[in-house]
Amino acid sequence: MIDFHTHTILSDGELLPSELVRRAIMKGYTAIGLSDHVDYSNIDFVIPRIVKVAKQLNALWDIKVIPSAEITHVPCEQMKWFVNKARKLGAKVVIVHGETVSEPVIKGTNHAAINAGADILAHPGFISFSDAMLAKKKGVFLEITTRRGHSKTNKHVINISRKSGAKLVLNTDSHSPENLISDKSAVTFLKKLGLKANEISSIFQNSEHLLRKIK
């Protein structure tokens, strides 16, 4: 399992980074992104600490720990600044908290995130066809999520991906150890969404492709 979207006690998760990674290893993960929520208040604090723990764990444990960040509920006008700032601080994967139907995300966040060059647009809700086309053009991955609430629009995201050609990745948005999933559970989850075997394979290949790009 490659999972780019998880949270620790550095934002609203339940576990220390090391414990979350250890539990991911026991689930059979090959790579995990520690992508705690950031905005103006904590971006300078959170990312350097994730970078530090990722460096330590990568040197000792048989798993790829990816220092990441999820830019969350920020003004659309400042999205580019946040994406650039996250990268400068050491985030190898930059995620933006998309227009999920389960929270009052600012309209236009999806478009701003894609234009800003984020790597992944998390739980993008009822993303428009034009924004999906833009994501394809800019190489931004759209997220299929196992997270309750956010997952309500998974089928819409899949359908818009089929029409636009935008690429998908599967993430858990884990906040607790129970949210982590195995490869087998991931396949079962995607099959229940009506995805065919070749589509499921493509989603896993997309995650592998993004992982290979990380230096």
WOMOHU-V868653 format. One line per field, one symbol per residue. phi: phi as a letter, one per 40 degrees, with the letter a starting at -180 (. if undefined). burial: + if it has 9 or more other ideal C-beta (glycine too) atoms within 8 Angstrom, else -. A space follows every 50 residues. Layout:
phi=???
burial=???
This chain:
phi=.bbcbabbccbbccbcdcccccccdccgcbaaccbccbadcbdccccdcc dccccccccbbcacbbcbabcbfbddcbccccccccccchccbbbbcccd ccacccchcdccccccgccbccfcfcdcccccccccccgcccccbccdgc ccbdccccccccccgccbbbbcfcbaccccbcdcccccdccccgccdccc dcccccccccccccc
burial=++++++++-++-+-+-+-+++++++-+-+-+++++++++--++--+++++ +-++--++--+-++++++++++-+-+--++-++-+++-+++-++++++++ +---++--+++++++++++++++++-+---++++++-+-++++++++--+ +-++-+++-++--+-++++++++++-+-+++----++-+++-+-+---++ -+++-+++-++--+-
